[in-house]
Amino acid sequence: SGSVKKEVLVLINVGSENRLFDVSISIPKSSRVLQIGDDLRAFISLFQAGTPFKVDVTVNYIIKDFDENLLYTESETLFVYQSKTFTKEFQVYSFKPGDYVVGVDLNYPGGFASSSEHFSIVERKVFGFGDPKTIFAFGFVALILIIGIIFVIKYKRATEYIRWR
């Protein structure tokens, strides 16, 4: 509207018409924003729809940026009966700050299914005063200093009491 321009990230997942499988990928909310150097951990679930049967499926993992640049790809074949849930870790330590999409495509005899999830990478935070780790560290050091001062005061009082006796 006017001079205001907003970008909306949209993910669309497709699947075959007669789906025999459903696939989902999820990233915990606390892990959707990574710092440079962190690894991405995603939870993947494969579910058979209808009558369960034993089947080998091909799982393709991809990571793209929102400019459609393919940055990561990997494939593996899994044996599935009814369902399979597992954690997959992606090494994204070389990725630049920005928005990305991780996707999983499931190919099986007679069809395919897909799922995707958005995540971001940001600059590594410098150890600063707004960082919870910094606040904890300063609090811990202050507590140790207070305990040390109390110990020294009690020690001096005890030695003075013994000296005056």
JOLIN-V827769 format. One record per run of one state. SS is the DSSP state (A for helix, B for strand, O for the rest). FROM is the first residue (numbers start at 0). TO is the last residue. If there is no record, write none. Layout:
ss=SS from=FROM to=TO
ss=SS from=FROM to=TO
This chain:
ss=O from=0 to=13
ss=B from=14 to=14
ss=O from=15 to=19
ss=B from=20 to=25
ss=O from=26 to=27
ss=A from=28 to=30
ss=O from=31 to=31
ss=B from=32 to=34
ss=O from=35 to=38
ss=B from=39 to=47
ss=O from=48 to=53
ss=B from=54 to=64
ss=O from=65 to=68
ss=B from=69 to=79
ss=O from=80 to=81
ss=B from=82 to=89
ss=O from=90 to=96
ss=B from=97 to=107
ss=O from=108 to=109
ss=B from=110 to=121
ss=O from=122 to=130
ss=A from=131 to=163
ss=O from=164 to=164
